[in-house]
């Protein structure tokens, strides 16, 4: 009998798989490796810091054979996470990704610029939504209910901590993801668009 996929807590051994899922979904839900040649860059921004800082919040989709094929990562307290990112995470990765001087010339430069500006994650309009998240699934696992299962597990973990609401930031070009978030009850938050063509979406953690 074929094993069934299921959502479970993160294990340290999942880290390489999470990095791979991040790379293969980081360009508007598609493979980013042709845009960012360093395959560690996008996970260093959008996956690894969360599993270092709050691994207990991370949930993964296990394919039934022990391999993570999707995940949701995040933090319960964005300002606290940003302070940790500045004080602990950046010093650990800046040797590999030094802050670029001048205007960005490549997509990699743009991402490294974001890496060195964690304070961009703290916006006054987001204060009622103190948690934030990133969720990614490999394409073969999308559209099958697994994204909803991951999100519900993450929302439950936040709710158990007493966190009232959560937000996310997404590229406007990723229209399938916007439809997914709309179905899950996320609503647009009016935040000045300083980070490019993005949406900020939020919802309560109660289901």
Backbone as a printed PyTorch tensor [residue, N CA C, xyz], in Angstrom:
tensor([[[  0.8480,  -1.1920,   0.0000],
         [  0.0000,   0.0000,   0.0000],
         [  0.8820,   1.2400,   0.0000]],

        [[  0.5830,   2.1680,  -0.9020],
         [  1.3880,   3.3810,  -1.0470],
         [  1.2100,   4.2870,   0.1620]],

        [[  2.3190,   4.7850,   0.7650],
         [  2.1990,   5.6920,   1.9100],
         [  1.4640,   6.9750,   1.5320]],

        [[  0.7330,   7.5280,   2.4780],
         [ -0.0200,   8.7540,   2.2470],
         [  0.7960,   9.9630,   2.6940]],

        [[  0.7990,  11.0470,   1.9150],
         [  1.4410,  12.2840,   2.3550],
         [  0.7460,  12.8170,   3.6050]],

        [[  1.4920,  13.5200,   4.4390],
         [  0.8950,  14.0720,   5.6540],
         [  1.7130,  15.2670,   6.1330]],

        [[  1.0740,  16.1290,   6.8960],
         [  1.7190,  17.3050,   7.4760],
         [  2.2900,  16.9260,   8.8380]],

        [[  3.4940,  17.3380,   9.0930],
         [  4.1410,  17.0260,  10.3700],
         [  5.0480,  18.1750,  10.7770]],

        [[  5.5290,  18.1690,  12.0350],
         [  6.5120,  19.1770,  12.4550],
         [  7.8440,  19.0090,  11.7190]],

        [[  8.5660,  20.0780,  11.6600],
         [  9.8920,  20.1160,  11.0430],
         [ 10.9020,  19.2940,  11.8460]],

        [[ 11.8070,  18.6300,  11.1110],
         [ 12.9650,  17.9710,  11.7080],
         [ 14.2270,  18.5930,  11.1200]],

        [[ 15.3020,  18.6330,  11.8840],
         [ 16.5490,  19.2360,  11.4010],
         [ 16.9960,  18.5820,  10.0970]],

        [[ 16.7370,  17.3080,   9.9480],
         [ 17.1340,  16.6050,   8.7260],
         [ 16.3620,  17.0760,   7.4900]],

        [[ 15.2790,  17.8450,   7.6840],
         [ 14.4970,  18.3720,   6.5620],
         [ 15.1520,  19.5820,   5.9080]],

        [[ 16.1530,  20.1700,   6.5530],
         [ 16.6830,  21.4590,   6.0960],
         [ 17.1060,  21.4530,   4.6160]],

        [[ 17.8850,  20.4710,   4.1280],
         [ 18.2380,  20.5020,   2.7040],
         [ 17.0140,  20.4570,   1.7800]],

        [[ 16.0100,  19.6560,   2.1370],
         [ 14.8070,  19.5730,   1.3060],
         [ 14.0610,  20.8940,   1.2980]],

        [[ 13.9960,  21.5800,   2.4510],
         [ 13.3390,  22.8840,   2.4820],
         [ 14.0730,  23.8760,   1.5860]],

        [[ 15.4090,  23.8300,   1.6110],
         [ 16.1670,  24.7020,   0.7310],
         [ 15.8540,  24.4410,  -0.7290]],

        [[ 15.7300,  23.1700,  -1.1010],
         [ 15.4310,  22.8190,  -2.4930],
         [ 14.0210,  23.2650,  -2.8800]],

        [[ 13.0490,  23.0420,  -2.0040],
         [ 11.6830,  23.5010,  -2.2920],
         [ 11.6640,  25.0170,  -2.4740]],

        [[ 12.3990,  25.7230,  -1.6280],
         [ 12.4510,  27.1780,  -1.7380],
         [ 12.9890,  27.6020,  -3.1030]],

        [[ 14.0970,  27.0260,  -3.5320],
         [ 14.6980,  27.3660,  -4.8230],
         [ 13.7280,  27.0870,  -5.9660]],

        [[ 13.0410,  25.9610,  -5.9100],
         [ 12.1790,  25.5390,  -7.0200],
         [ 10.8380,  26.2500,  -7.0600]],

        [[ 10.5790,  27.1370,  -6.0820],
         [  9.3040,  27.8640,  -6.0530],
         [  9.4760,  29.3650,  -5.8640]],

        [[ 10.7080,  29.8520,  -5.7680],
         [ 10.9430,  31.2340,  -5.3270],
         [ 10.6930,  32.2900,  -6.3950]],

        [[ 10.5320,  31.8930,  -7.6540],
         [ 10.2380,  32.8780,  -8.7070],
         [  8.7640,  32.7940,  -9.0700]],

        [[  7.9620,  33.5010,  -8.3040],
         [  6.5020,  33.5130,  -8.5350],
         [  5.9320,  32.1000,  -8.5820]],

        [[  6.4180,  31.2590,  -7.6800],
         [  5.9440,  29.8890,  -7.6020],
         [  6.6660,  28.9170,  -8.5090]],

        [[  7.6590,  29.4030,  -9.2660],
         [  8.3850,  28.5600, -10.2100],
         [  9.8690,  28.5170,  -9.8540]],

        [[ 10.6100,  27.7070, -10.5990],
         [ 12.0380,  27.5000, -10.3720],
         [ 12.8130,  28.8160, -10.5010]],

        [[ 13.5800,  29.1410,  -9.4690],
         [ 14.3400,  30.3950,  -9.4750],
         [ 15.8130,  30.1870,  -9.7870]],

        [[ 16.2450,  28.9500, -10.0200],
         [ 17.6750,  28.6760, -10.1290],
         [ 18.3140,  29.3290, -11.3490]],

        [[ 17.5380,  29.6000, -12.3900],
         [ 18.0870,  30.2860, -13.5590],
         [ 18.2470,  31.7770, -13.3540]],

        [[ 17.6580,  32.3050, -12.2920],
         [ 17.7210,  33.7400, -12.0110],
         [ 18.7410,  34.0370, -10.9190]],

        [[ 18.8030,  33.1490,  -9.9180],
         [ 19.7340,  33.3110,  -8.8010],
         [ 20.6670,  32.1000,  -8.8020]],

        [[ 21.8530,  32.2110,  -9.4090],
         [ 22.7300,  31.0400,  -9.5710],
         [ 23.1490,  30.3990,  -8.2530]],

        [[ 23.2890,  31.1820,  -7.1980],
         [ 23.6420,  30.6320,  -5.8910],
         [ 22.3840,  30.0350,  -5.2680]],

        [[ 22.3190,  28.7170,  -5.1830],
         [ 21.1100,  28.0410,  -4.7290],
         [ 20.8710,  28.1860,  -3.2280]],

        [[ 21.8140,  28.7560,  -2.5110],
         [ 21.6130,  28.9960,  -1.0870],
         [ 21.0110,  30.3640,  -0.8010]],

        [[ 20.9980,  31.2560,  -1.7890],
         [ 20.5830,  32.6300,  -1.5340],
         [ 19.1290,  32.7320,  -1.1010]],

        [[ 18.2150,  32.1790,  -1.8770],
         [ 16.7950,  32.3390,  -1.5480],
         [ 16.4350,  31.6340,  -0.2410]],

        [[ 16.9350,  30.4120,   0.0210],
         [ 16.6760,  29.8260,   1.3430],
         [ 17.2580,  30.6380,   2.4910]],

        [[ 18.3890,  31.3070,   2.2610],
         [ 18.9940,  32.1210,   3.3100],
         [ 18.1110,  33.3100,   3.6600]],

        [[ 17.3060,  33.7470,   2.7160],
         [ 16.3570,  34.8360,   2.9510],
         [ 15.0220,  34.3480,   3.4900]],

        [[ 14.4830,  33.3000,   2.8880],
         [ 13.0720,  32.9860,   3.0700],
         [ 12.7600,  31.6570,   3.7480]],

        [[ 13.7630,  30.8660,   4.0840],
         [ 13.4880,  29.5770,   4.7310],
         [ 14.3780,  29.3420,   5.9440]],

        [[ 15.6920,  29.3380,   5.7390],
         [ 16.5980,  28.9640,   6.8210],
         [ 16.4890,  29.8290,   8.0810]],

        [[ 16.3260,  31.1470,   7.9790],
         [ 16.2560,  31.9130,   9.2270],
         [ 15.1020,  31.4850,  10.1240]],

        [[ 13.9970,  31.0940,   9.5160],
         [ 12.8200,  30.7230,  10.3040],
         [ 13.0230,  29.3990,  11.0210]],

        [[ 13.6480,  28.4320,  10.3320],
         [ 13.8550,  27.1490,  10.9990],
         [ 14.9930,  27.2340,  12.0180]],

        [[ 15.8360,  28.2510,  11.8970],
         [ 16.8370,  28.4890,  12.9380],
         [ 16.2240,  29.1620,  14.1590]],

        [[ 15.3430,  30.1360,  13.9080],
         [ 14.8140,  30.9690,  14.9930],
         [ 13.6330,  30.3290,  15.7090]],

        [[ 12.6720,  29.7980,  14.9570],
         [ 11.4690,  29.2080,  15.5510],
         [ 11.1240,  27.8970,  14.8490]],

        [[ 11.9800,  26.8950,  14.9690],
         [ 11.7180,  25.6280,  14.2740],
         [ 10.4260,  24.9650,  14.7100]],

        [[  9.9970,  25.2400,  15.9470],
         [  8.7740,  24.6060,  16.4630],
         [  7.5260,  25.0640,  15.7290]],

        [[  7.5910,  26.1890,  15.0160],
         [  6.4380,  26.6490,  14.2380],
         [  6.3810,  26.0360,  12.8360]],

        [[  7.5080,  25.5790,  12.3420],
         [  7.5650,  25.0850,  10.9650],
         [  6.7840,  23.7840,  10.8230]],

        [[  6.0190,  23.7110,   9.7420],
         [  5.3270,  22.4810,   9.3730],
         [  5.7470,  22.0960,   7.9590]],

        [[  5.9110,  20.7970,   7.7190],
         [  6.2980,  20.3270,   6.3960],
         [  5.2630,  19.3290,   5.8850]],

        [[  5.1750,  19.2420,   4.5660],
         [  4.4060,  18.1910,   3.9270],
         [  5.3620,  17.0510,   3.6190]],

        [[  5.1510,  15.9350,   4.2770],
         [  5.9480,  14.7220,   4.0720],
         [  5.2970,  13.9170,   2.9490]],

        [[  6.0970,  13.4860,   1.9690],
         [  5.5340,  12.7490,   0.8260],
         [  5.1250,  11.3200,   1.1770]],

        [[  5.2840,  10.9540,   2.4410],
         [  4.9600,   9.6020,   2.8760],
         [  6.1740,   8.7040,   2.9540]],

        [[  7.2870,   9.1850,   2.3810],
         [  8.5410,   8.4350,   2.4130],
         [  9.6080,   9.1740,   3.2270]],

        [[  9.1910,  10.2080,   3.9440],
         [ 10.1210,  10.9470,   4.7860],
         [ 10.6840,  12.1990,   4.1750]],

        [[ 10.3550,  12.4970,   2.9150],
         [ 10.9210,  13.6700,   2.2480],
         [  9.9440,  14.8360,   2.3110]],

        [[ 10.4530,  16.0110,   2.6730],
         [  9.6290,  17.2160,   2.6980],
         [  9.4730,  17.7580,   1.2820]],

        [[  8.2170,  17.8960,   0.8410],
         [  7.9330,  18.4030,  -0.5060],
         [  7.1830,  19.7370,  -0.4530]],

        [[  7.0160,  20.2620,   0.7310],
         [  6.3890,  21.5590,   0.9330],
         [  6.5740,  21.9580,   2.3830]],

        [[  6.3570,  23.2250,   2.6540],
         [  6.5400,  23.7070,   4.0220],
         [  5.8160,  25.0170,   4.2350]],

        [[  5.6000,  25.3290,   5.5010],
         [  5.2380,  26.6770,   5.9150],
         [  6.1670,  27.0400,   7.0580]],

        [[  6.8210,  28.1960,   6.9220],
         [  7.7120,  28.7180,   7.9590],
         [  7.2150,  30.0960,   8.3530]],

        [[  7.6180,  30.5420,   9.5310],
         [  7.2080,  31.8790,   9.9330],
         [  7.6560,  32.2030,  11.3380]],

        [[  7.1570,  33.3190,  11.8120],
         [  7.4600,  33.7860,  13.1520],
         [  6.1860,  34.2630,  13.8200]],

        [[  6.1310,  34.1170,  15.1240],
         [  4.9770,  34.5860,  15.8810],
         [  5.0580,  36.0770,  16.1850]],

        [[  6.2500,  36.6490,  16.1020],
         [  6.4640,  38.0410,  16.5150],
         [  7.4530,  38.6780,  15.5400]],

        [[  6.9420,  39.3990,  14.5550],
         [  7.8030,  39.9370,  13.5050],
         [  8.8520,  40.9070,  14.0310]],

        [[  8.5230,  41.8910,  14.8770],
         [  9.5930,  42.7770,  15.3630],
         [ 10.6970,  42.0280,  16.1140]],

        [[ 10.3280,  41.0450,  16.9050],
         [ 11.3500,  40.2710,  17.6240],
         [ 12.2130,  39.4790,  16.6440]],

        [[ 11.5750,  38.9020,  15.6190],
         [ 12.3070,  38.1680,  14.5920],
         [ 13.2840,  39.0850,  13.8610]],

        [[ 12.8310,  40.2830,  13.5260],
         [ 13.6890,  41.2270,  12.8040],
         [ 14.9230,  41.5900,  13.6340]],

        [[ 14.7390,  41.7900,  14.9290],
         [ 15.8870,  42.0910,  15.7910],
         [ 16.8730,  40.9250,  15.8080]],

        [[ 16.3540,  39.6930,  15.9420],
         [ 17.2140,  38.5080,  15.8900],
         [ 17.9230,  38.4120,  14.5420]],

        [[ 17.1980,  38.6820,  13.4720],
         [ 17.7680,  38.6210,  12.1210],
         [ 18.9510,  39.5850,  12.0260]],

        [[ 18.7700,  40.8060,  12.5000],
         [ 19.8300,  41.8180,  12.4510],
         [ 21.0100,  41.4290,  13.3390]],

        [[ 20.7310,  40.9650,  14.5410],
         [ 21.7900,  40.7390,  15.5270],
         [ 22.5060,  39.4050,  15.3680]],

        [[ 21.7930,  38.3820,  14.9070],
         [ 22.3670,  37.0320,  14.8830],
         [ 22.4750,  36.4360,  13.4820]],

        [[ 21.4130,  36.5600,  12.6840],
         [ 21.4210,  35.8960,  11.3780],
         [ 22.3470,  36.5880,  10.3880]],

        [[ 22.2360,  37.9070,  10.2690],
         [ 23.0710,  38.6210,   9.3060],
         [ 24.5640,  38.4180,   9.5510]],

        [[ 25.0440,  38.5390,  10.7900],
         [ 26.4770,  38.2890,  10.9910],
         [ 26.9130,  36.8930,  10.5600]],

        [[ 25.9990,  35.9220,  10.6330],
         [ 26.3450,  34.5430,  10.2790],
         [ 26.4230,  34.3250,   8.7700]],

        [[ 25.7340,  35.1590,   7.9800],
         [ 25.6710,  34.9280,   6.5290],
         [ 26.3100,  36.0430,   5.7110]],

        [[ 26.6690,  37.1510,   6.3400],
         [ 27.1810,  38.3030,   5.5840],
         [ 28.5180,  38.0180,   4.9270]],

        [[ 29.2910,  37.0670,   5.4390],
         [ 30.5390,  36.7220,   4.7800],
         [ 30.3130,  36.1730,   3.3870]],

        [[ 29.2570,  35.3870,   3.2400],
         [ 28.9250,  34.8390,   1.9230],
         [ 28.1690,  35.8580,   1.0730]],

        [[ 27.3760,  36.6980,   1.7470],
         [ 26.5540,  37.6740,   1.0330],
         [ 26.8170,  39.0800,   1.5740]],

        [[ 27.9550,  39.6720,   1.2560],
         [ 28.2290,  41.0280,   1.7430],
         [ 27.2570,  42.0320,   1.1380]],

        [[ 27.0180,  43.0840,   1.8910],
         [ 26.0740,  44.0970,   1.4390],
         [ 26.5890,  44.7480,   0.1580]],

        [[ 25.7500,  44.7790,  -0.9010],
         [ 26.2130,  45.3730,  -2.1610],
         [ 26.3170,  46.8900,  -2.0430]],

        [[ 27.3040,  47.4480,  -2.6920],
         [ 27.4400,  48.9010,  -2.7140],
         [ 26.7510,  49.4910,  -3.9350]],

        [[ 26.0720,  50.5850,  -3.7460],
         [ 25.3910,  51.2340,  -4.8680],
         [ 24.1020,  50.5490,  -5.2570]],

        [[ 23.5690,  50.9680,  -6.3900],
         [ 22.3000,  50.4270,  -6.8850],
         [ 22.4810,  48.9790,  -7.3340]],

        [[ 21.4680,  48.1400,  -7.1230],
         [ 21.5790,  46.7440,  -7.5640],
         [ 21.6890,  46.6470,  -9.0760]],

        [[ 22.5500,  45.7600,  -9.5320],
         [ 22.7510,  45.5780, -10.9710],
         [ 22.1880,  44.2600, -11.4840]],

        [[ 21.9100,  43.3430, -10.5750],
         [ 21.4100,  42.0260, -10.9550],
         [ 20.3020,  41.6210,  -9.9910]],

        [[ 19.4960,  40.6170, -10.3530],
         [ 18.5140,  40.0910,  -9.3980],
         [ 19.1530,  39.6180,  -8.0960]],

        [[ 20.3490,  39.0450,  -8.1880],
         [ 21.0490,  38.6210,  -6.9700],
         [ 21.3430,  39.8170,  -6.0770]],

        [[ 21.8060,  40.9140,  -6.6690],
         [ 22.0590,  42.1280,  -5.8820],
         [ 20.7940,  42.5940,  -5.1750]],

        [[ 19.6530,  42.5250,  -5.8620],
         [ 18.3900,  42.9590,  -5.2580],
         [ 18.0510,  42.1090,  -4.0400]],

        [[ 18.2290,  40.7900,  -4.1640],
         [ 17.9150,  39.9090,  -3.0430],
         [ 18.8820,  40.0990,  -1.8790]],

        [[ 20.1540,  40.3040,  -2.1890],
         [ 21.1220,  40.5400,  -1.1090],
         [ 20.8180,  41.8630,  -0.4250]],

        [[ 20.3390,  42.8400,  -1.1890],
         [ 19.9050,  44.0870,  -0.5760],
         [ 18.7620,  43.8740,   0.4000]],

        [[ 17.8050,  43.0150,   0.0480],
         [ 16.7120,  42.6840,   0.9640],
         [ 17.2430,  41.9700,   2.2060]],

        [[ 18.1980,  41.0780,   2.0050],
         [ 18.7870,  40.3570,   3.1270],
         [ 19.3520,  41.3200,   4.1680]],

        [[ 19.9630,  42.4030,   3.6970],
         [ 20.5970,  43.3690,   4.5930],
         [ 19.6350,  44.4410,   5.0890]],

        [[ 18.3640,  44.2900,   4.7900],
         [ 17.3670,  45.2670,   5.2480],
         [ 16.1940,  44.5540,   5.9140]],

        [[ 16.4270,  43.8170,   6.9850],
         [ 15.3070,  43.1080,   7.6250],
         [ 14.2520,  44.0420,   8.1950]],

        [[ 14.6220,  45.2800,   8.4890],
         [ 13.6570,  46.2260,   9.0520],
         [ 12.5110,  46.5370,   8.0950]],

        [[ 12.6640,  46.1980,   6.8160],
         [ 11.5700,  46.3800,   5.8520],
         [ 10.3450,  45.5620,   6.2500]],

        [[ 10.5440,  44.5210,   7.0690],
         [  9.4300,  43.6620,   7.4660],
         [  8.5480,  44.2910,   8.5390]],

        [[  8.9910,  45.3750,   9.1390],
         [  8.2190,  46.0340,  10.1920],
         [  7.5670,  47.2820,   9.6010]],

        [[  6.2560,  47.2310,   9.4530],
         [  5.4720,  48.3470,   8.9180],
         [  4.3440,  48.6390,   9.8970]],

        [[  4.0270,  49.9110,  10.1530],
         [  2.9830,  50.2020,  11.1450],
         [  1.6350,  49.5850,  10.7990]],

        [[  1.3310,  49.4740,   9.5140],
         [  0.0440,  48.9060,   9.1050],
         [ -0.0540,  47.4090,   9.4270]],

        [[  1.0910,  46.7740,   9.6840],
         [  1.1070,  45.3350,   9.9550],
         [  1.0620,  45.0150,  11.4440]],

        [[  1.1000,  46.0360,  12.2880],
         [  1.1350,  45.7960,  13.7300],
         [ -0.0180,  44.9290,  14.2330]],

        [[ -1.2430,  45.0620,  13.6880],
         [ -2.3190,  44.1680,  14.1620],
         [ -2.1390,  42.7110,  13.7280]],

        [[ -1.1510,  42.4500,  12.8610],
         [ -0.8880,  41.1020,  12.3460],
         [  0.5600,  40.7340,  12.7050]],

        [[  0.8450,  40.4710,  13.9760],
         [  2.2410,  40.3790,  14.4240],
         [  3.0280,  39.2110,  13.8450]],

        [[  2.3710,  38.1220,  13.5090],
         [  3.0610,  36.9780,  12.9080],
         [  3.1670,  37.1680,  11.4010]],

        [[  4.1420,  36.4890,  10.7940],
         [  4.1540,  36.4100,   9.3230],
         [  4.6750,  35.0440,   8.8910]],

        [[  4.4500,  34.7180,   7.6140],
         [  4.7460,  33.3670,   7.1330],
         [  5.2100,  33.3730,   5.6900]],

        [[  5.8140,  32.2490,   5.3070],
         [  6.1060,  31.8950,   3.9110],
         [  5.6770,  30.4400,   3.7310]],

        [[  4.9570,  30.1700,   2.6590],
         [  4.5150,  28.8060,   2.3810],
         [  4.8740,  28.4550,   0.9500]],

        [[  5.4230,  27.2590,   0.7490],
         [  5.8340,  26.8120,  -0.5830],
         [  5.6010,  25.3160,  -0.7220]],

        [[  5.1350,  24.9410,  -1.8920],
         [  4.9190,  23.5350,  -2.2410],
         [  5.4980,  23.2840,  -3.6250]],

        [[  6.1620,  22.1490,  -3.8030],
         [  6.6080,  21.7820,  -5.1410],
         [  5.3960,  21.6720,  -6.0690]],

        [[  5.5380,  22.0690,  -7.3380],
         [  4.3790,  22.0960,  -8.2460],
         [  3.5470,  20.8210,  -8.2920]],

        [[  4.1260,  19.6090,  -8.3000],
         [  3.2760,  18.4110,  -8.3580],
         [  2.3570,  18.2370,  -7.1540]],

        [[  2.6490,  18.9560,  -6.0860],
         [  1.8660,  18.8170,  -4.8620],
         [  0.8810,  19.9670,  -4.6660]],

        [[  0.8520,  20.8710,  -5.6080],
         [ -0.0600,  22.0050,  -5.5080],
         [ -1.4520,  21.6350,  -6.0230]],

        [[ -2.4640,  22.3650,  -5.5480],
         [ -3.8250,  22.1540,  -6.0160],
         [ -4.4530,  20.8550,  -5.5520]],

        [[ -3.9310,  20.2680,  -4.4760],
         [ -4.4240,  18.9710,  -3.9920],
         [ -4.8470,  19.0250,  -2.5280]],

        [[ -4.9650,  20.2450,  -1.9960],
         [ -5.4080,  20.4040,  -0.6190],
         [ -4.2950,  20.4220,   0.4010]],

        [[ -3.0660,  20.1700,  -0.0380],
         [ -1.9660,  20.1120,   0.9180],
         [ -1.5630,  21.4960,   1.4160]],

        [[ -1.6800,  22.5010,   0.5570],
         [ -1.3770,  23.8550,   0.9950],
         [ -2.3190,  24.3000,   2.1080]],

        [[ -3.5730,  23.9910,   1.9630],
         [ -4.5470,  24.3110,   3.0130],
         [ -4.2130,  23.5750,   4.3120]],

        [[ -3.8350,  22.3140,   4.1980],
         [ -3.4960,  21.5470,   5.3920],
         [ -2.2840,  22.1370,   6.1070]],

        [[ -1.2700,  22.5410,   5.3400],
         [ -0.1030,  23.1890,   5.9340],
         [ -0.4980,  24.4870,   6.6350]],

        [[ -1.2920,  25.2900,   5.9370],
         [ -1.6770,  26.5850,   6.4990],
         [ -2.4990,  26.4110,   7.7720]],

        [[ -3.4180,  25.4760,   7.7720],
         [ -4.2450,  25.2720,   8.9630],
         [ -3.3930,  24.8010,  10.1470]],

        [[ -2.4000,  23.9600,   9.8910],
         [ -1.5150,  23.5140,  10.9690],
         [ -0.7210,  24.6840,  11.5340]],

        [[ -0.2730,  25.5750,  10.6680],
         [  0.4910,  26.7440,  11.1180],
         [ -0.4040,  27.7100,  11.8870]],

        [[ -1.6050,  27.9690,  11.3780],
         [ -2.5340,  28.8590,  12.0760],
         [ -2.8700,  28.3140,  13.4570]],

        [[ -3.0740,  27.0060,  13.5460],
         [ -3.3780,  26.4000,  14.8480],
         [ -2.2180,  26.5990,  15.8200]],

        [[ -0.9760,  26.4420,  15.3290],
         [  0.1840,  26.6180,  16.2020],
         [  0.2680,  28.0560,  16.7080]],

        [[ -0.0180,  29.0190,  15.8410],
         [ -0.0160,  30.4250,  16.2660],
         [ -1.1400,  30.6860,  17.2720]],

        [[ -2.3130,  30.1590,  16.9820],
         [ -3.4640,  30.3890,  17.8550],
         [ -3.2020,  29.8260,  19.2530]],

        [[ -2.5640,  28.6740,  19.3220],
         [ -2.2380,  28.0750,  20.6170],
         [ -1.2890,  28.9570,  21.4220]],

        [[ -0.4970,  29.7640,  20.7330],
         [  0.4250,  30.6930,  21.3990],
         [ -0.2640,  32.0140,  21.7820]],

        [[ -1.4990,  32.1850,  21.3840],
         [ -2.1940,  33.4270,  21.6690],
         [ -1.9140,  34.5330,  20.6800]],

        [[ -1.3890,  34.1930,  19.4950],
         [ -1.1110,  35.1920,  18.4570],
         [ -2.4100,  35.4740,  17.7140]],

        [[ -2.8620,  36.7400,  17.6360],
         [ -4.1960,  37.0020,  17.0910],
         [ -4.3100,  36.9530,  15.5820]],

        [[ -3.2360,  37.3090,  14.8630],
         [ -3.3590,  37.4270,  13.4070],
         [ -1.9890,  37.2910,  12.7650]],

        [[ -1.9990,  37.0020,  11.4590],
         [ -0.7770,  36.7410,  10.7090],
         [ -0.8560,  37.4560,   9.3670]],

        [[  0.3030,  37.8030,   8.8200],
         [  0.3290,  38.4190,   7.4950],
         [  1.3810,  37.7380,   6.6290]],

        [[  1.3490,  38.0690,   5.3480],
         [  2.3530,  37.6210,   4.3970],
         [  2.5160,  38.6950,   3.3340]],

        [[  3.6250,  38.6110,   2.6340],
         [  3.9040,  39.5100,   1.5150],
         [  4.1480,  38.6560,   0.2910]],

        [[  3.5040,  38.9740,  -0.8230],
         [  3.6190,  38.1470,  -2.0220],
         [  3.7250,  39.0110,  -3.2710]],

        [[  4.4120,  38.4860,  -4.2730],
         [  4.5350,  39.1710,  -5.5550],
         [  3.1910,  39.1790,  -6.2770]],

        [[  2.8170,  40.3250,  -6.7960],
         [  1.5470,  40.4100,  -7.5260],
         [  1.5200,  39.5400,  -8.7730]],

        [[  2.6930,  39.2290,  -9.3140],
         [  2.7490,  38.4030, -10.5180],
         [  2.3060,  36.9710, -10.2560]],

        [[  2.2970,  36.5480,  -9.0060],
         [  1.9480,  35.1670,  -8.6740],
         [  0.4390,  35.0690,  -8.4370]],

        [[ -0.3300,  35.1770,  -9.4970],
         [ -1.7920,  35.2240,  -9.3670],
         [ -2.4060,  33.9290,  -8.8490]],

        [[ -1.8630,  32.7380,  -9.1750],
         [ -2.4570,  31.5290,  -8.5730],
         [ -2.3500,  31.5340,  -7.0540]],

        [[ -1.2080,  32.0460,  -6.5320],
         [ -1.0570,  32.1010,  -5.0720],
         [ -2.0770,  33.0520,  -4.4600]],

        [[ -2.3520,  34.1760,  -5.1300],
         [ -3.3320,  35.1220,  -4.5860],
         [ -4.7020,  34.4560,  -4.4800]],

        [[ -5.0750,  33.6780,  -5.4620],
         [ -6.3620,  32.9860,  -5.4100],
         [ -6.3930,  31.9900,  -4.2400]],

        [[ -5.2900,  31.3210,  -4.0050],
         [ -5.1780,  30.3930,  -2.8800],
         [ -5.3740,  31.1240,  -1.5590]],

        [[ -4.7010,  32.2520,  -1.3780],
         [ -4.8240,  33.0010,  -0.1270],
         [ -6.2270,  33.5690,   0.0480]],

        [[ -6.8300,  33.9960,  -1.0320],
         [ -8.2050,  34.5050,  -0.9390],
         [ -9.1450,  33.4120,  -0.4350]],

        [[ -8.9700,  32.2050,  -0.9270],
         [ -9.8250,  31.0950,  -0.4940],
         [ -9.6270,  30.7870,   0.9830]],

        [[ -8.4500,  31.0780,   1.4990],
         [ -8.1500,  30.8120,   2.9050],
         [ -8.5260,  31.9710,   3.8200]],

        [[ -9.1440,  32.9980,   3.2730],
         [ -9.6280,  34.0810,   4.1110],
         [ -8.6560,  35.2230,   4.3270]],

        [[ -7.5580,  35.2520,   3.5920],
         [ -6.6420,  36.3940,   3.6840],
         [ -7.2410,  37.5810,   2.9430]],

        [[ -7.0270,  38.7650,   3.5080],
         [ -7.5320,  40.0020,   2.9120],
         [ -6.3980,  41.0080,   2.7940]],

        [[ -6.5020,  41.8740,   1.7970],
         [ -5.4320,  42.8220,   1.5200],
         [ -5.2880,  43.8470,   2.6450]],

        [[ -4.0260,  44.1530,   2.9740],
         [ -3.6870,  45.1750,   3.9500],
         [ -3.0670,  46.3440,   3.1920]],

        [[ -3.5080,  47.5260,   3.4770],
         [ -3.0220,  48.7160,   2.7680],
         [ -1.6750,  49.1330,   3.3490]],

        [[ -0.6080,  48.7590,   2.6460],
         [  0.7590,  49.0850,   3.0530],
         [  1.4280,  49.8040,   1.8900]],

        [[  2.1510,  50.9030,   2.1330],
         [  2.8640,  51.5900,   1.0490],
         [  3.7610,  50.6270,   0.2770]],

        [[  3.7230,  50.7180,  -1.0340],
         [  4.4260,  49.7610,  -1.8850],
         [  5.8670,  50.2080,  -2.1120]],

        [[  6.6920,  50.0240,  -1.0890],
         [  8.1040,  50.3820,  -1.2020],
         [  8.9480,  49.1990,  -1.6700]],

        [[  8.3850,  48.0000,  -1.6300],
         [  9.1590,  46.8030,  -1.9630],
         [  8.8710,  46.3170,  -3.3870]],

        [[  8.2540,  47.1420,  -4.2170],
         [  7.9330,  46.7090,  -5.5600],
         [  6.4880,  46.2570,  -5.6620]],

        [[  6.1190,  45.5920,  -6.7770],
         [  4.7240,  45.1830,  -7.0050],
         [  4.3480,  43.9750,  -6.1600]],

        [[  3.9680,  44.2310,  -4.9050],
         [  3.6210,  43.1550,  -3.9760],
         [  2.2700,  43.4430,  -3.3380]],

        [[  1.6900,  42.4060,  -2.7870],
         [  0.5150,  42.5240,  -1.9240],
         [  0.9120,  42.1140,  -0.5160]],

        [[  0.3570,  42.8040,   0.4680],
         [  0.3760,  42.3570,   1.8560],
         [ -1.0340,  41.8550,   2.1800]],

        [[ -1.1000,  40.6410,   2.6950],
         [ -2.3750,  40.0160,   3.0240],
         [ -2.3460,  39.5550,   4.4740]],

        [[ -3.4960,  39.5990,   5.1420],
         [ -3.5410,  39.1460,   6.5230],
         [ -4.8730,  38.5150,   6.8800]],

        [[ -4.8710,  37.7990,   7.9860],
         [ -6.0960,  37.1720,   8.4880],
         [ -5.8910,  36.8050,   9.9610]],

        [[ -7.0110,  36.6050,  10.6920],
         [ -6.8940,  36.1010,  12.0730],
         [ -6.3620,  34.6670,  12.0880]],

        [[ -5.8280,  34.2510,  13.2170],
         [ -5.3270,  32.8810,  13.3370],
         [ -6.4410,  31.8930,  13.7050]],

        [[ -7.5820,  32.3870,  14.1000],
         [ -8.6980,  31.4890,  14.3980],
         [ -9.2360,  30.9020,  13.1100]],

        [[ -9.7320,  29.6560,  13.1760],
         [-10.2720,  29.0100,  11.9830],
         [-11.7810,  28.9160,  12.0820]]])
